[in-house]
């Protein structure tokens, strides 16, 4: 019976939310805090350890978390960006819910921003020059 309960839970979590979480996954919560998944619970909550508060664990609803990925919609970790305040930097982490963790060139620390608020570095402008190859 435990096996079927666990199977049902894992299928429900994966299909209902479109993302499956596992212990050790990188996440961002709805407050912009990044951390790691510690435990999963059957009531659709996840216990996480936050980077900024490593001595405590916190329970968050699964729907309030974004899972870390290398790329989301062709935007990948390491890409140069400019934020809405004119600060340039790089994407350090990117999450499935459209949030990114960035570092800025002239400011210390990490910041969270939505992807749609960032200007992403382009390889070329879409004005016909993209097909031109430099020699």
LUMVEXNU-175715 format. One record per residue: residue number from 1; residue in one letter; x, z, y of N, C-alpha, C in turn. Coordinates in Angstrom, 1 decimal. Each point is the difference from the previous one (the first is absolute). Layout:
residues N
<NUM; A; <X; Z; Y>; <X; Z; Y>; <X; Z; Y>>
...
***
This chain:
residues 135
<1; X; <0.8; 0.0; -1.2>; <-0.8; 0.0; 1.2>; <0.9; 0.0; 1.3>>
<2; X; <1.1; 0.8; -0.1>; <0.8; 0.0; 1.2>; <0.6; -1.4; 0.3>>
<3; X; <0.3; -0.7; -1.1>; <0.6; -1.4; 0.2>; <-1.0; -0.9; 0.7>>
<4; X; <-1.3; 0.1; -0.4>; <-1.0; -0.9; 0.7>; <-0.2; 0.5; 1.4>>
<5; X; <0.0; 1.3; 0.3>; <-0.1; 0.4; 1.3>; <1.1; -0.5; 0.9>>
<6; X; <1.2; 0.1; -0.5>; <1.2; -0.4; 0.7>; <0.0; -1.5; 0.2>>
<7; X; <-0.4; -0.8; -1.0>; <-0.1; -1.4; 0.1>; <-1.1; -0.4; 1.0>>
<8; X; <-1.1; 0.6; 0.0>; <-1.1; -0.2; 1.0>; <0.5; 0.2; 1.4>>
<9; X; <0.7; 1.2; 0.1>; <0.5; 0.4; 1.4>; <1.0; -1.1; 0.5>>
<10; X; <1.0; -0.4; -0.9>; <1.0; -1.0; 0.5>; <-0.7; -1.3; 0.3>>
<11; X; <-0.9; -0.4; -0.8>; <-0.7; -1.3; 0.3>; <-0.8; 0.1; 1.3>>
<12; X; <-0.7; 1.1; 0.2>; <-0.8; 0.2; 1.2>; <0.9; 0.0; 1.2>>
<13; X; <1.1; 0.7; 0.0>; <0.9; 0.1; 1.1>; <0.5; -1.4; 0.3>>
<14; X; <0.4; -0.7; -1.0>; <0.6; -1.3; 0.2>; <-1.0; -1.0; 0.5>>
<15; X; <-1.2; -0.1; -0.6>; <-0.9; -1.0; 0.4>; <-0.8; 0.4; 1.3>>
<16; X; <-0.4; 1.2; 0.1>; <-0.8; 0.4; 1.1>; <0.7; -0.1; 1.4>>
<17; X; <1.3; 0.2; 0.0>; <0.7; 0.0; 1.2>; <1.0; -1.1; 0.1>>
<18; X; <0.1; -0.8; -1.0>; <0.9; -1.2; 0.0>; <1.4; 0.3; -0.1>>
<19; X; <0.4; 1.3; 0.0>; <1.4; 0.4; 0.0>; <0.1; 1.1; -1.0>>
<20; X; <1.0; -0.1; -0.8>; <0.2; 1.1; -1.0>; <1.2; 0.9; 0.5>>
<21; X; <-0.2; 1.3; 0.0>; <1.1; 0.9; 0.5>; <0.6; 0.7; -1.3>>
<22; X; <1.3; 0.3; 0.1>; <0.7; 0.7; -1.0>; <0.9; 1.0; 0.6>>
<23; X; <0.3; 1.1; -0.7>; <0.9; 1.0; 0.5>; <1.3; -0.7; 0.4>>
<24; X; <0.6; 0.3; 1.1>; <1.2; -0.6; 0.5>; <-0.2; -1.1; 1.0>>
<25; X; <-1.3; -0.6; 0.1>; <-0.2; -1.1; 0.9>; <0.1; 0.5; 1.5>>
<26; X; <0.5; -0.9; 0.8>; <0.1; 0.3; 1.5>; <-1.4; -0.2; 0.5>>
<27; X; <-0.4; 0.8; 1.0>; <-1.3; -0.1; 0.6>; <0.1; 0.4; 1.5>>
<28; X; <-1.1; -0.4; 0.7>; <-0.2; 0.4; 1.4>; <-1.4; 0.6; 0.0>>
<29; X; <-0.2; 1.1; 0.7>; <-1.3; 0.6; 0.1>; <-0.7; -0.5; 1.3>>
<30; X; <-1.3; 0.4; 0.2>; <-0.7; -0.4; 1.1>; <0.5; 0.6; 1.3>>
<31; X; <0.9; 0.9; 0.0>; <0.6; 0.6; 1.2>; <1.3; -0.7; 0.3>>
<32; X; <0.5; -1.0; -0.8>; <1.2; -0.7; 0.2>; <1.2; 0.7; -0.6>>
<33; X; <-0.2; 1.0; -0.8>; <1.1; 0.7; -0.7>; <0.4; -0.8; -1.3>>
<34; X; <1.3; -0.2; -0.2>; <0.4; -0.6; -1.3>; <0.5; 1.0; -1.0>>
<35; X; <-0.1; -0.3; -1.2>; <0.4; 0.9; -1.1>; <-0.1; -0.6; -1.4>>
<36; X; <0.1; 0.9; -1.0>; <-0.1; -0.5; -1.4>; <-1.1; 0.7; -0.7>>
<37; X; <-0.6; -0.8; -0.9>; <-1.1; 0.5; -0.9>; <0.6; 1.0; -1.0>>
<38; X; <-0.6; 1.2; 0.0>; <0.4; 1.0; -1.0>; <-0.9; 0.0; -1.2>>
<39; X; <-1.3; 0.1; 0.2>; <-1.0; 0.1; -1.1>; <-1.3; -0.8; 0.4>>
<40; X; <-0.7; -0.4; -1.0>; <-1.3; -0.7; 0.2>; <-1.1; 0.9; -0.6>>
<41; X; <-1.1; 0.1; 0.6>; <-1.1; 0.8; -0.5>; <-1.3; -0.8; -0.3>>
<42; X; <-0.8; 0.4; -0.9>; <-1.2; -0.7; -0.4>; <-1.1; -0.1; 1.1>>
<43; X; <0.1; 0.9; 1.0>; <-1.0; 0.0; 1.1>; <0.4; -1.0; 1.2>>
<44; X; <0.9; -1.0; -0.3>; <0.4; -1.0; 0.9>; <0.9; 0.6; 1.1>>
<45; X; <0.7; 1.0; -0.3>; <1.0; 0.5; 1.0>; <1.4; -0.1; -0.6>>
<46; X; <1.0; 0.0; 0.9>; <1.4; -0.1; -0.4>; <0.8; 1.1; 0.7>>
<47; X; <0.9; 0.6; -0.8>; <0.8; 1.0; 0.6>; <1.3; -0.7; 0.4>>
<48; X; <0.4; 0.2; 1.3>; <1.2; -0.7; 0.5>; <1.0; 1.0; 0.6>>
<49; X; <1.3; -0.4; 0.0>; <1.0; 0.7; 0.8>; <0.4; -0.8; 1.1>>
<50; X; <-0.2; 0.5; 1.3>; <0.3; -0.8; 1.2>; <1.5; 0.1; 0.3>>
<51; X; <0.6; -1.1; 0.5>; <1.4; 0.0; 0.4>; <0.3; 1.1; 1.0>>
<52; X; <-0.9; 0.1; 1.0>; <0.2; 1.0; 1.1>; <-0.2; 1.4; -0.4>>
<53; X; <-0.7; 0.3; -1.1>; <-0.2; 1.3; -0.5>; <0.2; 0.2; -1.5>>
<54; X; <1.3; -0.1; -0.4>; <0.3; -0.1; -1.4>; <-0.3; 1.3; -0.8>>
<55; X; <-0.2; 1.1; 0.7>; <-0.2; 1.3; -0.7>; <-1.4; 0.2; -0.4>>
<56; X; <-0.9; -0.8; 0.4>; <-1.5; 0.1; -0.3>; <-0.5; -1.2; -0.6>>
<57; X; <-1.1; 0.1; -0.8>; <-0.7; -1.2; -0.4>; <-1.4; 0.0; 0.6>>
<58; X; <-0.6; -1.2; 0.1>; <-1.2; -0.1; 0.7>; <-1.0; -0.9; -0.9>>
<59; X; <-1.2; 0.3; 0.1>; <-1.1; -0.7; -0.8>; <-0.6; -1.0; 1.0>>
<60; X; <-0.1; -1.3; -0.4>; <-0.6; -1.0; 0.9>; <-1.0; -0.8; -0.9>>
<61; X; <-1.1; -0.4; 0.6>; <-0.9; -0.9; -0.7>; <0.7; -1.3; -0.3>>
<62; X; <-0.2; -0.6; -1.1>; <0.7; -1.2; -0.4>; <-0.3; -1.2; 1.0>>
<63; X; <-1.2; 0.1; 0.6>; <-0.4; -1.1; 1.0>; <0.7; 0.1; 1.3>>
<64; X; <0.7; 1.2; 0.2>; <0.7; 0.2; 1.3>; <1.5; -0.4; -0.1>>
<65; X; <0.4; -0.5; -1.2>; <1.4; -0.3; -0.2>; <0.3; -1.5; -0.1>>
<66; X; <1.2; -0.4; 0.5>; <0.5; -1.3; -0.1>; <1.2; 0.0; -1.0>>
<67; X; <0.0; -0.9; -0.9>; <1.1; 0.0; -1.0>; <1.2; -0.9; 0.5>>
<68; X; <1.2; 0.4; -0.1>; <1.1; -0.8; 0.4>; <0.3; -1.2; -0.8>>
<69; X; <0.3; -1.1; 0.6>; <0.4; -1.2; -0.7>; <1.2; -0.6; 0.7>>
<70; X; <0.7; -1.0; -0.6>; <1.1; -0.7; 0.6>; <-0.5; -0.9; 1.1>>
<71; X; <-1.1; -0.7; -0.3>; <-0.6; -1.0; 0.9>; <-1.5; 0.1; 0.0>>
<72; X; <-0.6; -0.2; 1.2>; <-1.4; -0.1; 0.1>; <-0.3; -1.3; 0.8>>
<73; X; <-0.8; -0.9; -0.5>; <-0.4; -1.2; 0.7>; <1.2; -0.7; 0.6>>
<74; X; <1.1; -0.2; -0.8>; <1.2; -0.8; 0.4>; <0.8; 0.8; 1.1>>
<75; X; <-0.3; 1.2; 0.3>; <0.8; 0.8; 0.9>; <0.7; 1.0; -0.9>>
<76; X; <1.4; 0.1; 0.1>; <0.7; 0.8; -1.0>; <0.9; 1.0; 0.7>>
<77; X; <0.4; 1.0; -0.7>; <0.9; 1.1; 0.4>; <1.3; -0.7; 0.5>>
<78; X; <0.5; 0.5; 1.1>; <1.2; -0.6; 0.6>; <-0.2; -1.0; 1.1>>
<79; X; <-1.3; -0.4; 0.2>; <-0.3; -1.0; 1.0>; <0.1; 0.6; 1.4>>
<80; X; <0.6; -0.8; 0.9>; <0.1; 0.5; 1.4>; <-1.4; -0.1; 0.7>>
<81; X; <-0.2; 1.0; 0.8>; <-1.3; 0.1; 0.7>; <0.2; 0.4; 1.5>>
<82; X; <-1.1; -0.1; 0.7>; <-0.1; 0.5; 1.3>; <-1.4; 0.8; 0.1>>
<83; X; <0.0; 1.2; 0.5>; <-1.3; 0.7; 0.0>; <-0.8; -0.2; 1.3>>
<84; X; <-1.1; 0.6; 0.1>; <-0.9; -0.3; 1.1>; <0.6; 0.6; 1.3>>
<85; X; <1.0; 0.8; 0.0>; <0.7; 0.5; 1.2>; <1.2; -0.7; 0.4>>
<86; X; <0.4; -1.1; -0.7>; <1.1; -0.8; 0.3>; <1.3; 0.5; -0.7>>
<87; X; <-0.1; 0.9; -0.9>; <1.2; 0.5; -0.8>; <0.2; -0.9; -1.2>>
<88; X; <1.3; -0.4; -0.2>; <0.3; -0.8; -1.2>; <0.6; 0.9; -1.0>>
<89; X; <-0.1; -0.5; -1.3>; <0.5; 0.8; -1.1>; <-0.2; -0.8; -1.3>>
<90; X; <-0.2; 0.8; -1.1>; <-0.2; -0.6; -1.3>; <-1.1; 0.8; -0.8>>
<91; X; <-0.6; -0.7; -1.0>; <-0.9; 0.6; -0.9>; <0.8; 0.7; -1.1>>
<92; X; <-0.2; 1.3; -0.2>; <0.6; 0.8; -1.0>; <-0.8; 0.1; -1.3>>
<93; X; <-1.3; 0.2; 0.2>; <-1.0; 0.0; -1.1>; <-1.2; -0.7; 0.5>>
<94; X; <-0.7; -0.5; -1.0>; <-1.3; -0.7; 0.3>; <-1.0; 0.4; -1.1>>
<95; X; <-1.3; 0.2; 0.5>; <-1.0; 0.6; -0.9>; <-1.2; -1.0; -0.1>>
<96; X; <-0.7; 0.1; -1.1>; <-1.0; -1.0; -0.3>; <-1.2; 0.1; 1.0>>
<97; X; <-0.1; 1.1; 0.7>; <-1.1; 0.2; 0.9>; <0.3; -0.5; 1.4>>
<98; X; <1.1; -0.7; 0.2>; <0.3; -0.6; 1.3>; <0.8; 0.9; 0.9>>
<99; X; <0.6; 1.1; -0.5>; <0.8; 0.9; 0.8>; <1.5; -0.3; -0.4>>
<100; X; <0.8; 0.2; 1.0>; <1.5; -0.2; -0.3>; <0.7; 1.2; 0.6>>
<101; X; <1.1; 0.3; -0.6>; <1.0; 1.0; 0.5>; <1.1; -0.8; 0.5>>
<102; X; <0.3; 0.2; 1.3>; <1.1; -0.7; 0.7>; <1.1; 0.9; 0.6>>
<103; X; <1.1; -0.6; 0.2>; <1.0; 0.6; 0.8>; <0.2; -0.9; 1.2>>
<104; X; <0.3; 0.6; 1.2>; <0.2; -0.7; 1.2>; <1.5; 0.0; 0.4>>
<105; X; <0.4; -1.1; 0.6>; <1.5; -0.1; 0.4>; <0.4; 1.1; 0.9>>
<106; X; <-0.8; 0.4; 1.0>; <0.5; 0.9; 1.1>; <-0.6; 1.4; -0.1>>
<107; X; <-0.8; 0.2; -1.0>; <-0.6; 1.4; -0.2>; <0.3; 0.5; -1.4>>
<108; X; <0.3; 1.3; -0.1>; <0.3; 0.6; -1.3>; <-1.3; 0.3; -0.7>>
<109; X; <0.1; 0.0; -1.3>; <-1.1; 0.4; -0.9>; <-0.8; -1.1; -0.5>>
<110; X; <-1.1; 0.3; -0.7>; <-0.9; -1.0; -0.6>; <-1.3; 0.1; 0.7>>
<111; X; <-0.7; -1.1; 0.0>; <-1.3; -0.1; 0.7>; <-0.9; -0.8; -0.9>>
<112; X; <-1.3; 0.3; 0.0>; <-1.0; -0.8; -0.7>; <-0.8; -0.8; 1.0>>
<113; X; <-0.2; -1.2; -0.4>; <-0.8; -1.0; 0.8>; <-0.8; -0.8; -1.0>>
<114; X; <-1.2; -0.5; 0.5>; <-0.7; -1.0; -0.8>; <0.7; -1.3; 0.1>>
<115; X; <-0.1; -0.8; -1.0>; <0.7; -1.3; 0.0>; <-0.6; -0.9; 1.1>>
<116; X; <-1.3; 0.1; 0.2>; <-0.6; -0.9; 1.0>; <0.5; 0.3; 1.4>>
<117; X; <0.5; 1.2; 0.2>; <0.6; 0.4; 1.4>; <1.4; -0.5; 0.2>>
<118; X; <0.6; -0.5; -1.1>; <1.4; -0.4; 0.1>; <0.2; -1.5; 0.2>>
<119; X; <1.0; -0.4; 0.8>; <0.4; -1.4; 0.0>; <1.1; -0.1; -1.1>>
<120; X; <-0.2; -1.0; -0.9>; <0.9; -0.2; -1.1>; <0.9; -1.2; 0.4>>
<121; X; <1.3; 0.2; -0.3>; <1.0; -1.0; 0.2>; <-0.4; -1.3; -0.8>>
<122; X; <0.1; -1.1; 0.7>; <-0.3; -1.3; -0.6>; <1.3; -0.8; -0.2>>
<123; X; <0.0; -0.8; -1.0>; <1.1; -0.9; -0.3>; <0.0; -1.2; 1.0>>
<124; X; <-1.2; -0.4; 0.4>; <-0.1; -1.1; 1.0>; <-1.5; 0.1; 0.5>>
<125; X; <-0.2; -0.7; 1.1>; <-1.3; -0.1; 0.6>; <-0.8; -1.1; -0.6>>
<126; X; <-1.2; 0.1; -0.2>; <-0.8; -1.1; -0.6>; <-0.4; -1.1; 1.1>>
<127; X; <1.0; -0.6; 0.5>; <-0.2; -1.0; 1.0>; <0.6; -1.4; -0.3>>
<128; X; <0.3; -0.2; -1.3>; <0.6; -1.2; -0.5>; <1.5; 0.1; -0.2>>
<129; X; <0.6; 1.1; 0.6>; <1.4; 0.1; -0.2>; <0.4; 0.7; -1.4>>
<130; X; <-1.0; 0.5; -0.7>; <0.2; 0.7; -1.2>; <0.6; -1.0; -1.1>>
<131; X; <-0.3; -1.2; 0.1>; <0.5; -1.0; -1.0>; <1.3; -0.5; 0.3>>
<132; X; <0.5; 0.3; 1.3>; <1.4; -0.5; 0.3>; <1.0; 0.9; -0.6>>
<133; X; <1.1; -0.6; -0.6>; <1.0; 0.7; -0.6>; <1.3; -0.1; 0.9>>
<134; X; <0.6; 1.1; 0.3>; <1.3; -0.1; 0.7>; <1.1; -0.4; -0.9>>
<135; X; <0.9; -0.7; 0.5>; <1.2; -0.5; -0.8>; <1.2; 0.9; 0.2>>
***
